[in-house]
Amino acid sequence: MTTIKDVAKRAGVSIGVVSKAFNNYPDVSEKTKKRIFEIAKELNYTPNVIAKNLSSKKQMTIGLISSGVFNDNEKDNNAFDIFKGVYSAVSASPFELSIYLIDSQEQKQKSYVQYCRERNIGGALLQGIRIDDSYYKELITTNIPCVVLDIMTETDNGLIGSVSINNAVAGKEIATHLLEHNHRDIVVVAGTKETYVNVQRMKGVQQAFKAKELELSDDKVLYAQFSEQNAYEVAKEYLRTKQPTAFLCFSDLMAFGVMKAINEAGLRIPEDISLTGFDDLVISAYTQPQLTTIRQNFMEIGKVAALLLQDLIDNKLERQHVYVEHQLMERQSVRMI
């Protein structure tokens, strides 16, 4: 098996110079680096990433820790788009990327710090984490650089960053869109109370109602856990006795469930009931009618999160929250009344 010693011998340099070349040290000339890389390729030598991390003062592995992926609906490509965004940023850097899929139960069995240390993770991206999850609660005191997606952390820990759209502003925009189309009997199909995005979107919706001097009563808010099936069931039950002019859903998946319930009730969208979603999944532009929704650029969210984490690891900046732009997609599922 070829070793780093073989590469150094063929290149006529020390083992230390070869190691510096692979770690992109500035005191090794580009000419020498090029020669070392060419020889390594000829000898079929690949640096041991784990050994390199262990011998380095800075661990060079970024871990994307994603929770709840296996619970996602097959129509939901959000997690995959985030993965692509993260990969695009990390692949252009000296860091290695490892992806770990977990659930809330696994978080209770092993602490966040323990999970990262066992895998030699120098910095972590947390996706799909809820504000009542064990890992979220640990972030306040962790000494491992971390960026969370879709949560704004309330902590003074300078090693923690976060990335999302401005969910409160987006929630206000989609609610205002319905209100400006003269809808007043609006039912909100919310997600899970414990999620940050749900809290922020509800905050925005309430701000929109307040701006119109209106009030959103508790009986007009249905919780469906961001599930298409749950949304279908709660909407179906609601439509047994009442018919609002619009359903405002906190995800496109839930909007699909509500759409099914409306159709089964013999009602039409948007002639009888208007409908909005949130996320802009690919399929949302192909439903009949096309769904009015909030577009999130999940690839950009993943990319920005990975770049922010690299800066935290390199001590280039301290904790900050970055908002990625969103867009209101006006389509055919909302009518003026």
ChimeraX attribute file (.defattr): number of C-alpha atoms within 10 A of each C-alpha:
attribute: neighborCount
match mode: 1-to-1
recipient: residues
	/A:1	6
	/A:2	11
	/A:3	14
	/A:4	17
	/A:5	14
	/A:6	16
	/A:7	24
	/A:8	19
	/A:9	12
	/A:10	13
	/A:11	19
	/A:12	12
	/A:13	14
	/A:14	13
	/A:15	16
	/A:16	11
	/A:17	19
	/A:18	24
	/A:19	16
	/A:20	14
	/A:21	21
	/A:22	16
	/A:23	14
	/A:24	14
	/A:25	12
	/A:26	9
	/A:27	9
	/A:28	14
	/A:29	11
	/A:30	12
	/A:31	8
	/A:32	15
	/A:33	18
	/A:34	12
	/A:35	14
	/A:36	23
	/A:37	18
	/A:38	14
	/A:39	17
	/A:40	22
	/A:41	12
	/A:42	10
	/A:43	15
	/A:44	12
	/A:45	16
	/A:46	13
	/A:47	13
	/A:48	10
	/A:49	14
	/A:50	15
	/A:51	9
	/A:52	16
	/A:53	17
	/A:54	12
	/A:55	10
	/A:56	11
	/A:57	8
	/A:58	13
	/A:59	19
	/A:60	24
	/A:61	21
	/A:62	27
	/A:63	22
	/A:64	26
	/A:65	21
	/A:66	20
	/A:67	21
	/A:68	15
	/A:69	16
	/A:70	11
	/A:71	9
	/A:72	15
	/A:73	13
	/A:74	8
	/A:75	14
	/A:76	17
	/A:77	14
	/A:78	19
	/A:79	19
	/A:80	14
	/A:81	18
	/A:82	24
	/A:83	19
	/A:84	17
	/A:85	21
	/A:86	25
	/A:87	20
	/A:88	17
	/A:89	20
	/A:90	20
	/A:91	11
	/A:92	9
	/A:93	13
	/A:94	13
	/A:95	17
	/A:96	19
	/A:97	20
	/A:98	14
	/A:99	13
	/A:100	13
	/A:101	13
	/A:102	16
	/A:103	17
	/A:104	16
	/A:105	10
	/A:106	13
	/A:107	16
	/A:108	12
	/A:109	10
	/A:110	13
	/A:111	14
	/A:112	20
	/A:113	16
	/A:114	10
	/A:115	17
	/A:116	18
	/A:117	12
	/A:118	8
	/A:119	14
	/A:120	17
	/A:121	23
	/A:122	22
	/A:123	26
	/A:124	26
	/A:125	24
	/A:126	23
	/A:127	22
	/A:128	20
	/A:129	23
	/A:130	22
	/A:131	17
	/A:132	13
	/A:133	18
	/A:134	19
	/A:135	21
	/A:136	17
	/A:137	14
	/A:138	12
	/A:139	22
	/A:140	16
	/A:141	13
	/A:142	15
	/A:143	13
	/A:144	19
	/A:145	26
	/A:146	28
	/A:147	32
	/A:148	25
	/A:149	22
	/A:150	22
	/A:151	25
	/A:152	19
	/A:153	21
	/A:154	9
	/A:155	13
	/A:156	11
	/A:157	16
	/A:158	16
	/A:159	25
	/A:160	30
	/A:161	26
	/A:162	24
	/A:163	24
	/A:164	25
	/A:165	22
	/A:166	18
	/A:167	24
	/A:168	19
	/A:169	17
	/A:170	24
	/A:171	26
	/A:172	21
	/A:173	20
	/A:174	27
	/A:175	24
	/A:176	20
	/A:177	17
	/A:178	25
	/A:179	19
	/A:180	12
	/A:181	13
	/A:182	13
	/A:183	21
	/A:184	17
	/A:185	14
	/A:186	22
	/A:187	23
	/A:188	21
	/A:189	26
	/A:190	23
	/A:191	24
	/A:192	16
	/A:193	16
	/A:194	13
	/A:195	18
	/A:196	19
	/A:197	24
	/A:198	22
	/A:199	16
	/A:200	19
	/A:201	25
	/A:202	23
	/A:203	16
	/A:204	23
	/A:205	24
	/A:206	19
	/A:207	22
	/A:208	24
	/A:209	17
	/A:210	12
	/A:211	12
	/A:212	11
	/A:213	8
	/A:214	13
	/A:215	13
	/A:216	18
	/A:217	10
	/A:218	9
	/A:219	8
	/A:220	14
	/A:221	17
	/A:222	18
	/A:223	18
	/A:224	23
	/A:225	20
	/A:226	22
	/A:227	23
	/A:228	22
	/A:229	18
	/A:230	19
	/A:231	29
	/A:232	22
	/A:233	17
	/A:234	17
	/A:235	25
	/A:236	20
	/A:237	12
	/A:238	16
	/A:239	15
	/A:240	9
	/A:241	7
	/A:242	9
	/A:243	16
	/A:244	16
	/A:245	21
	/A:246	24
	/A:247	27
	/A:248	26
	/A:249	31
	/A:250	29
	/A:251	25
	/A:252	27
	/A:253	28
	/A:254	28
	/A:255	29
	/A:256	25
	/A:257	22
	/A:258	28
	/A:259	30
	/A:260	18
	/A:261	21
	/A:262	23
	/A:263	12
	/A:264	11
	/A:265	12
	/A:266	8
	/A:267	15
	/A:268	15
	/A:269	20
	/A:270	16
	/A:271	13
	/A:272	15
	/A:273	20
	/A:274	27
	/A:275	28
	/A:276	33
	/A:277	27
	/A:278	26
	/A:279	22
	/A:280	23
	/A:281	21
	/A:282	13
	/A:283	15
	/A:284	22
	/A:285	16
	/A:286	10
	/A:287	13
	/A:288	11
	/A:289	17
	/A:290	19
	/A:291	29
	/A:292	26
	/A:293	29
	/A:294	25
	/A:295	18
	/A:296	21
	/A:297	20
	/A:298	24
	/A:299	20
	/A:300	21
	/A:301	25
	/A:302	28
	/A:303	22
	/A:304	22
	/A:305	28
	/A:306	29
	/A:307	17
	/A:308	27
	/A:309	28
	/A:310	25
	/A:311	15
	/A:312	23
	/A:313	22
	/A:314	11
	/A:315	12
	/A:316	9
	/A:317	15
	/A:318	16
	/A:319	21
	/A:320	17
	/A:321	18
	/A:322	18
	/A:323	15
	/A:324	16
	/A:325	14
	/A:326	18
	/A:327	16
	/A:328	17
	/A:329	19
	/A:330	15
	/A:331	15
	/A:332	18
	/A:333	23
	/A:334	25
	/A:335	19
	/A:336	12
	/A:337	13
